[in-house]
Amino acid sequence: MKNLFRSLASFLLMGVLSIGAAAQAGAARYDNDIQSRVSTELGKKAAFHNLQASTEDGIVTLTGDVNTYQNKLDAAKKIRKMDKVQGVRNLIAVSTSVPDSELQAKLNHKLSYDRIGYDNRFNFVTVSVKDGVATMIGEVRQPISSDSAFSIVSSVPGVKEVVNNVKVAPVSGFDDRIRIAATRAIYGDSVLNRYAIDPVQPIRIVVDNGKLSLYGTVDSKMDKDIAGIRAGSVFGVFKVQNNLVVAKS
């Protein structure tokens, strides 16, 4: 009986190996065609002119350099969609280099303008940069806000890679009502209403399951304290985290 089981196991293993070998051979026979089509596709866009590709068993390996991290992602995405391509190894490098401190300041400045007129004041996203790797943290109201922030960061020259740790708040009509009420309470205050004038640097109101967090920069400790009091007075808020920073005089 043991010999029978061993024979059966060996037979099944040989079958699996044969199927794998056949699939690999099938993929390999398209390599030349894939290689030709990939080269043609990369040649269509100026941003990809410094890229090279090699193909083995239907797997395309991309090398070379581009100016932005977004170009690196776009190249792999374009090739991955091509017929007969089994996968893509993305070894593309981002050639541009910018000092981390300069890059970080530039990214955070760009993000402060993101989605003005939509849900800008309900989002808080910040970026830190180390060795060209940009790490995004914060919380936003909708997935589109996270995607928009990622698009901005990945398109800036000097960013080698992007780590997106931004949290998307859960969908909640209750939280939306808190956001609206908090906006009225904070910006309706005669001391704080001037912060609504500049849409780039508002007092940001982030709400997650009844927890309200304030972000941004205010002119004085009094402004920070008043904002916290107004936020705490909103019906339904069970906790206020006042992260407002007082500007240096």
Secondary structure by P-SEA (a helix, b strand, c coil): caaaaaaaaaaaaaaaaaaaaaaaaaaaaaaaaaaaaaaaaaacccccccbbbbbcccbbbbbbbcccaaaaaaaaaaaaaccccccccccccccccccaaaaaaaaaaaaaacccccccccbbbbbbbcccbbbbbbccccaaaaaaaaaaaaacccccbbbbccccccccaaaaaaaaaaaaaaaacccccccccccccccbbbbcccbbbbbcccccaaaaaaaaaaaaacccccccccccccccc
